Amino acid sequence: MTIGLPLLTARDSACCATVTGGALDADQAESIARVFKALGDPTRVRLLSLIAASDGGEACICDLTEPVGLSQPTVSHHMSKLVAAGLATREQRGRWAYYRVVPEALDSSARALLSS
Amino acid sequence: MTIGLPLLTARDSACCATVTGGALDADQAESIARVFKALGDPTRVRLLSLIAASDGGEACICDLTEPVGLSQPTVSHHMSKLVAAGLATREQRGRWAYYRVVPEALDSSARALLSS
């Protein structure tokens, strides 16, 4: 089962809002900040980069613990924040969880920052 | 006096690193995450958008408190985080502090997220 919460899609009030494209209302700012909050942790940034650099763009949680030097529950906690923010998807296969980055979510977040 | 800490410049180890461009080391991830942490708060996202939308791209702190509904010390605290992250500059003129967004810093952060 794949769990993912796509963020900043067309149905999202912040889909096309940018930081420098006009004064944002509270809802738009909340949507934008939610993703950046998930990205505002060095372990989570490393985890995303490790997953993106993995064969086939997919990584087993069993291969993520050693590079970041953290326990599996801690890595799992960080990954749940990234999945909740729509930045990664999670698929359980047998004993292990496998993760993929959602490039569209990273690109959407990037667009929110680009000068308009 | 203008205070600003340009981030993600050529002298920064994370200047050209991207989240999906290969496994990041701890220092690169730290540099990237630091800026996103500053952006991971809805009030700070709104403040940046309000400043960017102001006449001449500059806003007095005296004009920022009412739109976000917060006291001046609280707004000042949020702004200090944005200045420390290199996302805004601060200039004291007489009684008031004036802020500008640093578009290059937003663009650098955006590039760190774009698919490579």
Interface residues (C-beta under 8 A of the other chain):
Chain A: V19 T20 G21 G22 A23 L24 A26 A29 E30 I32 A33 R34 F36 K37 A38 L39 G40 D41 P42 T43 R44 V45 R46 L48 S49 L50 A52 A53 P67 V101 P103 L106 D107 S109 A110 R111 A112 L113 L114 S115
Chain B: V19 T20 G21 G22 A23 L24 A26 A29 E30 I32 A33 R34 F36 K37 A38 L39 G40 D41 P42 T43 R44 V45 R46 L48 S49 L50 A52 A53 P67 V101 P103 L106 D107 S109 A110 R111 A112 L113 L114 S115
